[in-house]
Amino acid sequence: MYGIVEISGHQYRVEAGMTIDVEKLHQEAGTTIELDKVLFVGGEKATVGTPVVAGAKVVAEVVRHDKSRKIIVFKRKPGRYKRKNGHRQEFTTLKIKEIKA
């Protein structure tokens, strides 16, 4: 069984037992959260939500918070200036425990 869930404005395809990286959530590591914005539940019988599937939930555990690798942004204007910038996006790793349809 799998499902499509919306987290922080992004959609993710999830299955029980898999880990996903999402934008940073404000929960402590080790806590269990329930995601109730389930857009689709697939398996033997597929259910499409309008916009969400009623009564469906995804139970996930917050594993850790971290930063992604650094992205270098380099801007150059001919004859004017050079600018070098870096960015590291913060993310949260979730482990999907189960999907309740």
C-alpha positions in Angstrom: 0.0 0.0 0.0 1.3 3.5 -0.8 0.0 7.0 -0.6 0.6 10.5 -1.8 0.8 13.0 1.1 1.2 16.8 1.1 3.8 18.2 3.5 4.6 21.9 3.6 3.2 22.5 0.1 5.1 19.6 -1.5 3.7 16.2 -2.5 5.5 12.9 -1.7 4.9 9.3 -2.6 5.2 7.3 0.6 5.2 3.6 1.6 5.5 2.0 5.0 9.1 1.6 6.0 10.7 4.2 3.7 12.5 7.4 4.7 12.0 10.8 3.1 13.6 14.2 3.4 11.2 17.1 3.7 11.5 20.8 4.4 12.3 21.5 8.0 9.4 20.7 10.4 9.2 22.1 14.0 9.0 18.8 15.9 11.6 17.3 18.1 13.6 14.3 16.8 12.1 11.0 18.0 8.5 12.2 18.1 5.7 10.6 16.1 3.5 12.8 13.9 0.3 12.1 12.0 0.0 13.6 8.5 -3.6 14.0 7.6 -3.3 15.6 4.2 -3.4 12.3 2.2 -4.3 13.0 -1.4 -4.3 9.4 -2.7 -4.2 5.9 -1.3 -3.2 3.1 -3.6 -3.0 -0.6 -3.3 -5.7 -3.2 -3.9 -8.4 -0.5 -4.1 -7.2 3.0 -5.1 -8.9 6.0 -3.4 -8.5 9.5 -4.8 -9.3 12.4 -2.5 -11.3 15.5 -3.3 -9.0 17.2 -2.2 -8.0 14.8 0.6 -9.0 11.3 1.4 -11.4 11.3 4.4 -10.1 9.4 7.4 -6.8 8.6 5.9 -3.6 9.3 7.9 0.1 8.6 7.5 2.0 8.0 10.8 5.7 9.0 10.6 8.6 9.4 13.0 10.9 12.4 13.0 14.4 10.9 12.7 16.7 13.9 12.5 17.2 17.5 11.4 20.1 18.4 9.2 21.3 20.7 6.4 21.8 19.7 2.8 25.1 20.2 0.9 26.2 23.7 0.1 25.1 25.3 -3.2 27.5 28.0 -4.5 25.9 31.0 -6.4 28.3 33.1 -8.3 27.2 36.3 -10.0 29.3 38.4 -12.3 28.5 41.6 -14.1 31.0 42.5 -16.9 33.2 45.3 -15.7 31.3 45.9 -12.5 31.5 43.3 -9.7 31.7 39.7 -8.7 29.7 38.1 -5.9 30.0 34.6 -4.4 27.2 33.3 -2.2 26.4 30.0 -0.6 23.2 28.4 0.7 22.4 25.3 2.7 18.8 24.2 3.0 17.6 22.8 6.3 15.6 19.5 6.1 13.9 16.9 8.3 14.2 13.2 7.7 10.9 11.3 8.3 10.5 7.5 8.6 7.1 6.3 7.5 5.6 3.9 10.0 2.2 3.1 8.5 -0.6 4.3 6.3 -4.1 4.2 7.7 -6.7 4.2 5.0 
